[in-house]
Amino acid sequence: MRRYYSLLIVLDQRIRFEPVWVWIYTVAYYPFILSLVFMVSNWREYTYIASSFFFMLALQATIAMIFPVKTPFEWREYHLETISRRLLSVVQRIDRGGNCFPSMHVSVAVLSAMHMHMIWDVTITVSAVIWLFPALVSLSTIYTKQHFVLDVPAGVLHAVVCFVAFDNIFQKLTVA
């Protein structure tokens, strides 16, 4: 049997379970990240962005194999009396509580926002809206108890490292 780690801290125990956040975690999350596809203007840009996400996924898979983290089973024990709880239950049956560190929801949302900034010439208002989504996604991962608090900053750091590292690798490959 595989051994999983727990990143449970006091703050995790103080944050209440709020299943209504599943709507951000699932319903708002996917249109936000997929909107990036509609923003690209050429094949090179699309290839660059798609490759950066594959790079991030490969790094995430490596981290998950070396340091597997799983949320407590008791976080998944609740009554299914609301539609939010039922939707969250479906999500949890699919993901099974593992592969938490770093949070891929957070990493993907942050990487998407970084690419949006790269593609668009954004105003301060547009920038605030773009970064609102990763912030809400980060909160949703914690309030739905899909992730530990520590998974969120790790997810942000994961996205930033992947963005910078991939950009450096891509620049060297295209110059050569």
C-alpha positions as CSV (number, residue, x, y, z in Angstrom):
1,M,0.0,0.0,0.0
2,R,1.3,3.5,-0.9
3,R,2.2,5.8,1.9
4,Y,0.7,9.3,1.7
5,Y,1.8,12.4,3.5
6,S,-0.4,14.9,5.3
7,L,0.2,18.6,5.4
8,L,-2.5,19.3,8.0
9,I,-1.8,22.4,10.0
10,V,-3.8,24.2,12.7
11,L,-5.2,26.7,10.1
12,D,-6.7,23.8,8.1
13,Q,-8.7,22.8,11.1
14,R,-10.0,26.3,11.7
15,I,-11.3,26.8,8.2
16,R,-14.9,25.7,7.9
17,F,-16.1,23.3,5.2
18,E,-18.1,25.4,2.7
19,P,-19.3,23.1,-0.1
20,V,-20.9,26.0,-2.0
21,W,-17.3,26.9,-3.2
22,V,-17.5,23.8,-5.4
23,W,-19.1,26.1,-8.0
24,I,-15.8,28.1,-8.3
25,Y,-13.7,24.9,-8.0
26,T,-15.5,23.2,-10.9
27,V,-18.0,25.4,-12.9
28,A,-16.1,28.7,-13.0
29,Y,-12.6,27.1,-13.1
30,Y,-12.9,25.4,-16.5
31,P,-14.2,28.3,-18.5
32,F,-11.5,30.5,-17.1
33,I,-8.6,28.2,-18.1
34,L,-10.2,27.3,-21.4
35,S,-10.7,31.0,-22.3
36,L,-6.9,31.0,-22.9
37,V,-7.5,28.9,-26.0
38,F,-9.6,31.7,-27.5
39,M,-7.1,34.3,-26.8
40,V,-4.2,32.9,-28.8
41,S,-3.6,34.5,-32.1
42,N,-1.2,32.1,-33.9
43,W,0.0,28.5,-33.9
44,R,3.4,29.4,-32.2
45,E,1.6,31.0,-29.3
46,Y,-0.7,28.1,-28.9
47,T,2.2,25.6,-29.0
48,Y,4.1,27.6,-26.5
49,I,1.2,27.8,-24.1
50,A,0.1,24.1,-24.5
51,S,3.7,23.0,-24.1
52,S,4.1,25.0,-20.9
53,F,1.1,23.2,-19.4
54,F,2.5,19.8,-20.4
55,F,5.8,20.8,-18.7
56,M,3.9,21.8,-15.6
57,L,1.9,18.5,-15.6
58,A,5.1,16.5,-16.0
59,L,6.7,18.3,-13.0
60,Q,3.5,17.8,-11.0
61,A,3.4,14.1,-11.7
62,T,7.1,13.8,-10.6
63,I,6.4,15.6,-7.4
64,A,3.3,13.5,-6.7
65,M,5.4,10.3,-7.1
66,I,8.2,11.5,-4.8
67,F,6.0,13.2,-2.2
68,P,2.4,11.9,-2.4
69,V,0.0,14.0,-0.3
70,K,-3.6,13.0,0.5
71,T,-6.3,14.9,2.4
72,P,-7.9,13.2,5.4
73,F,-10.7,10.7,4.7
74,E,-13.0,12.4,7.2
75,W,-13.0,15.5,5.0
76,R,-15.1,13.5,2.6
77,E,-17.7,12.4,5.1
78,Y,-20.7,14.6,5.0
79,H,-24.4,14.5,4.2
80,L,-25.5,15.0,0.6
81,E,-28.4,17.3,1.4
82,T,-27.6,20.2,-1.0
83,I,-26.8,20.3,-4.7
84,S,-23.4,21.8,-3.9
85,R,-22.6,18.8,-1.7
86,R,-23.7,16.4,-4.4
87,L,-21.6,18.1,-7.0
88,L,-18.6,18.0,-4.7
89,S,-19.2,14.3,-4.0
90,V,-19.0,13.7,-7.7
91,V,-15.7,15.6,-8.0
92,Q,-14.3,13.7,-5.0
93,R,-15.3,10.3,-6.4
94,I,-13.2,11.2,-9.5
95,D,-10.1,12.6,-7.8
96,R,-10.1,10.4,-4.6
97,G,-8.2,13.0,-2.5
98,G,-4.7,12.3,-3.6
99,N,-2.2,14.2,-5.7
100,C,-2.8,17.3,-3.6
101,F,0.6,18.9,-3.5
102,P,1.0,21.3,-5.0
103,S,-2.6,22.2,-5.9
104,M,-2.9,21.8,-9.6
105,H,-6.1,23.8,-9.6
106,V,-4.1,26.7,-8.2
107,S,-1.1,26.1,-10.5
108,V,-3.2,25.9,-13.6
109,A,-5.2,29.0,-12.7
110,V,-2.0,31.0,-12.0
111,L,-0.3,29.8,-15.1
112,S,-3.4,30.7,-17.1
113,A,-3.3,34.2,-15.6
114,M,0.4,34.6,-16.4
115,H,-0.2,33.6,-20.0
116,M,-3.2,36.0,-20.3
117,H,-0.9,38.8,-19.2
118,M,1.7,37.7,-21.7
119,I,-0.9,37.7,-24.6
120,W,-2.9,40.8,-23.7
121,D,-1.9,44.3,-23.2
122,V,-3.9,44.6,-20.0
123,T,-5.1,47.5,-18.0
124,I,-5.1,47.6,-14.2
125,T,-8.8,46.7,-14.2
126,V,-8.4,43.7,-16.5
127,S,-5.4,42.6,-14.6
128,A,-7.4,42.7,-11.3
129,V,-10.2,40.6,-13.0
130,I,-7.6,38.1,-14.4
131,W,-6.0,37.6,-10.9
132,L,-9.4,37.4,-9.2
133,F,-9.9,34.0,-10.7
134,P,-6.8,32.3,-9.3
135,A,-7.5,33.9,-5.9
136,L,-11.1,32.5,-5.9
137,V,-9.8,29.1,-7.1
138,S,-7.3,29.1,-4.3
139,L,-10.0,29.8,-1.7
140,S,-12.3,27.2,-3.3
141,T,-9.6,24.5,-2.9
142,I,-9.4,25.2,0.8
143,Y,-13.1,25.7,1.6
144,T,-14.1,22.5,-0.3
145,K,-11.4,20.7,1.7
146,Q,-9.9,19.4,-1.5
147,H,-6.5,20.7,-0.4
148,F,-4.5,21.7,2.6
149,V,-3.7,25.4,3.1
150,L,0.0,24.6,2.3
151,D,-1.0,23.2,-1.1
152,V,-2.1,26.7,-2.3
153,P,1.3,28.7,-2.0
154,A,3.0,25.5,-3.3
155,G,0.6,25.7,-6.3
156,V,1.4,29.3,-6.9
157,L,5.2,28.7,-6.6
158,H,4.8,25.6,-8.9
159,A,3.2,27.8,-11.6
160,V,5.8,30.6,-11.4
161,V,8.7,28.1,-11.5
162,C,7.2,26.3,-14.4
163,F,6.5,29.6,-16.3
164,V,10.0,30.9,-15.8
165,A,11.7,27.5,-16.4
166,F,9.7,26.7,-19.5
167,D,10.2,30.1,-21.0
168,N,13.9,29.8,-20.6
169,I,13.9,26.3,-22.1
170,F,11.6,27.4,-25.0
171,Q,13.7,30.4,-25.7
172,K,16.9,28.3,-25.9
173,L,15.1,25.7,-28.2
174,T,13.8,28.4,-30.6
175,V,17.1,30.2,-30.8
176,A,19.1,27.1,-31.5
